[in-house]
């Protein structure tokens, strides 16, 4: 296996995808009582839904727009394709599957060609503080397949301040390890999901590079 064919920057843009600033921890009893019972409520996938993110990579700032471009349903599961455009250019496509109990990432990268087998559950209901789960599988990209594992945990609720307003959100932390022979890439990825709104904040750290994004606006179709 050729280790030098993949790098931290390449992994960052082709696998991490869309992208988190400071969140204040608040009392969680009210939100916990009203927590959605369906995983789909944590990231609504309807065609035309968009989330605009103000993204910072190191000292560079850019705008990223996430758009749900295609939604299909089969055997009780909804599959959604999301295009990530950075400064107007298509950076990558992510594919997710969602049912009542989980929301999982299936693929990412150019045209969604980088596969995760099995899909990684990013949301599992009920979303309660202290909940944990593990994932183990393979990440395929660049014509190669890598063994990977992840530990995920939930905290919150937190109030996240954005340019689009303040939202109560649950935070999912994913500690990902991707192996290539003797070498390992460690990726720390934090997601903030606001019920009925979607992904409103994200922070990823890989190869010493920090990528941060916070929602500046959103549009949900009816």
C-alpha positions as CSV (number, residue, x, y, z in Angstrom):
1,X,0.0,0.0,0.0
2,X,1.4,3.4,-1.0
3,X,1.2,5.6,2.0
4,X,2.3,8.7,0.2
5,X,-0.8,8.7,-2.1
6,X,-2.9,10.2,0.7
7,X,-2.2,13.2,2.9
8,X,-3.8,15.2,5.7
9,X,-5.0,17.9,3.3
10,X,-6.5,15.4,0.9
11,X,-8.2,13.6,3.7
12,X,-9.5,16.9,5.1
13,X,-11.2,18.0,1.9
14,X,-12.3,14.6,0.4
15,X,-13.3,12.8,3.6
16,X,-14.3,15.4,6.2
17,X,-16.4,17.5,3.8
18,X,-18.4,20.4,5.0
19,X,-17.6,21.9,8.1
20,X,-17.9,26.1,15.3
21,X,-17.0,28.6,17.2
22,X,-17.6,29.0,21.0
23,X,-20.8,27.4,22.4
24,X,-22.2,28.2,25.9
25,X,-23.3,25.3,28.0
26,X,-26.8,25.8,29.5
27,X,-29.2,23.9,31.6
28,X,-30.6,21.0,29.5
29,X,-33.8,19.8,31.1
30,X,-36.2,21.7,28.8
31,X,-34.5,20.6,25.6
32,X,-34.1,17.0,26.9
33,X,-37.8,16.8,27.5
34,X,-38.5,18.0,24.0
35,X,-35.8,16.0,22.2
36,X,-36.9,14.6,18.8
37,X,-37.7,11.0,18.7
38,X,-36.6,10.7,15.1
39,X,-33.0,11.0,13.9
40,X,-34.3,12.8,10.8
41,X,-35.2,15.8,12.9
42,X,-31.6,16.5,13.7
43,X,-30.8,17.2,10.1
44,X,-33.8,17.7,7.9
45,X,-33.2,16.2,4.4
46,X,-35.6,17.7,1.9
47,X,-34.6,18.7,-1.6
48,X,-33.7,22.4,-1.7
49,X,-32.8,22.7,2.0
50,X,-29.6,24.8,2.4
51,X,-27.2,25.8,5.1
52,X,-24.6,28.5,4.6
53,X,-21.5,28.2,6.7
54,X,-18.8,30.7,7.5
55,X,-15.7,28.5,7.3
56,X,-12.2,29.2,8.6
57,X,-9.2,27.0,7.6
58,X,-6.2,28.3,9.6
59,X,-6.3,32.0,8.8
60,X,-8.2,31.6,5.6
61,X,-11.9,32.4,5.6
62,X,-14.5,31.2,3.0
63,X,-18.2,30.6,2.5
64,X,-19.6,27.1,2.1
65,X,-23.1,26.3,1.1
66,X,-24.6,22.9,1.8
67,X,-27.6,22.0,-0.4
68,X,-29.7,18.9,-0.4
69,X,-29.9,18.0,-4.1
70,X,-31.5,14.6,-4.1
71,X,-33.7,12.6,-1.7
72,X,-34.9,9.0,-2.3
73,X,-36.7,6.6,0.1
74,X,-36.6,2.8,0.1
75,X,-37.3,0.2,2.7
76,X,-38.0,2.7,5.4
77,X,-34.7,4.6,4.8
78,X,-34.1,8.0,3.3
79,X,-31.0,8.5,1.3
80,X,-29.9,12.1,0.7
81,X,-27.2,13.7,-1.5
82,X,-25.7,17.0,-0.2
83,X,-23.5,19.2,-2.4
84,X,-20.9,21.3,-0.6
85,X,-19.9,24.4,-2.6
86,X,-17.1,26.5,-1.4
87,X,-17.0,30.1,-2.7
88,X,-19.4,28.9,-5.5
89,X,-17.4,25.8,-6.5
90,X,-18.4,22.2,-5.8
91,X,-16.0,21.0,-3.2
92,X,-17.6,17.6,-2.7
93,X,-20.7,15.6,-2.4
94,X,-21.8,13.7,0.8
95,X,-24.4,11.0,1.0
96,X,-26.3,10.1,4.1
97,X,-28.9,7.5,5.1
98,X,-31.5,8.3,7.8
99,X,-34.3,6.4,9.5
100,X,-36.1,6.8,12.7
101,X,-33.2,5.7,14.9
102,X,-30.0,6.9,13.1
103,X,-28.5,9.2,10.6
104,X,-25.4,7.8,9.0
105,X,-22.7,9.0,6.6
106,X,-22.4,6.7,3.6
107,X,-20.0,8.5,1.3
108,X,-18.2,11.7,0.5
109,X,-15.6,13.2,-1.9
110,X,-15.9,14.1,-5.5
111,X,-19.4,12.9,-6.6
112,X,-19.7,11.0,-3.4
113,X,-17.2,8.3,-4.6
114,X,-15.4,7.8,-1.3
115,X,-17.3,5.1,0.5
116,X,-17.6,4.2,4.2
117,X,-18.4,0.6,4.9
118,X,-20.6,0.2,6.9
119,X,-21.9,3.8,7.0
120,X,-20.9,5.8,10.1
121,X,-23.8,6.7,12.4
122,X,-23.4,10.4,13.2
123,X,-26.7,10.6,15.1
124,X,-28.4,7.9,17.1
125,X,-31.6,8.6,19.0
126,X,-32.3,9.2,21.8
127,X,-29.6,11.9,21.8
128,X,-28.9,12.3,25.4
129,X,-25.8,13.6,27.2
130,X,-23.3,10.9,27.9
131,X,-24.4,8.5,25.2
132,X,-21.6,6.7,23.4
133,X,-21.2,4.3,20.5
134,X,-18.4,2.9,18.4
135,X,-17.8,2.3,14.7
136,X,-15.4,0.1,12.8
137,X,-15.1,-0.4,9.1
138,X,-13.3,0.8,5.9
139,X,-12.8,4.1,4.2
140,X,-12.3,3.9,0.4
141,X,-10.9,6.8,-1.5
142,X,-8.2,7.5,-4.1
143,X,-8.4,3.9,-5.4
144,X,-7.4,2.5,-2.0
145,X,-9.2,1.1,1.1
146,X,-8.1,1.9,4.6
147,X,-9.2,0.4,7.9
148,X,-10.8,2.8,10.3
149,X,-12.5,3.0,13.6
150,X,-14.3,5.7,15.6
151,X,-15.6,6.5,19.0
152,X,-18.6,8.8,19.2
153,X,-20.2,10.6,22.2
154,X,-23.0,13.0,22.8
155,X,-23.0,16.1,25.1
156,X,-25.4,19.0,25.6
157,X,-27.7,20.6,25.1
158,X,-25.7,23.8,24.4
159,X,-26.9,27.2,23.1
160,X,-25.0,27.9,19.9
161,X,-24.9,31.6,18.8
162,X,-24.8,32.1,15.0
163,X,-25.5,34.9,12.6
164,X,-28.9,33.2,12.0
165,X,-29.8,33.3,15.7
166,X,-29.2,31.2,18.8
167,X,-30.1,27.6,18.8
168,X,-30.2,24.8,21.4
169,X,-28.1,22.0,20.0
170,X,-26.7,18.6,20.8
171,X,-23.0,18.0,20.3
172,X,-21.6,14.9,18.8
173,X,-17.8,14.2,19.1
174,X,-16.3,11.7,16.7
175,X,-12.7,10.6,17.4
176,X,-11.7,8.9,14.1
177,X,-8.6,6.8,13.4
178,X,-7.7,5.9,9.8
179,X,-4.9,3.4,9.4
180,X,-2.5,2.9,6.5
181,X,-0.1,0.2,7.3
182,X,1.9,1.3,10.3
183,X,0.7,4.9,10.0
184,X,-2.4,6.4,11.5
185,X,-4.3,9.6,10.8
186,X,-6.3,10.9,13.8
187,X,-9.3,13.1,13.1
188,X,-11.3,14.8,15.8
189,X,-14.6,16.0,14.5
190,X,-17.3,17.9,16.5
191,X,-20.8,18.4,15.1
192,X,-23.6,20.6,16.6
193,X,-27.1,19.6,15.6
194,X,-30.1,21.9,16.3
195,X,-33.4,20.0,16.2
196,X,-35.6,20.9,13.2
197,X,-32.7,23.1,11.8
198,X,-29.8,20.8,11.1
199,X,-26.0,21.0,11.3
200,X,-25.3,24.5,12.6
201,X,-21.6,24.2,13.6
202,X,-18.7,21.9,13.0
203,X,-15.0,21.8,14.0
204,X,-12.5,19.3,12.7
205,X,-8.8,18.8,13.5
206,X,-6.6,16.6,11.3
207,X,-2.9,16.6,10.7
208,X,-2.5,19.7,12.9
209,X,-5.0,21.6,10.7
210,X,-8.1,23.1,12.3
211,X,-11.3,23.6,10.2
212,X,-14.1,25.5,11.8
213,X,-17.5,26.4,10.5
214,X,-20.6,28.1,11.9
215,X,-23.9,28.6,10.2
216,X,-24.6,32.1,8.9
217,X,-28.0,31.4,7.3
218,X,-30.3,28.5,6.3
219,X,-33.4,27.8,4.3
220,X,-35.7,24.9,4.8
221,X,-38.3,24.0,2.2
222,X,-41.8,23.1,3.2
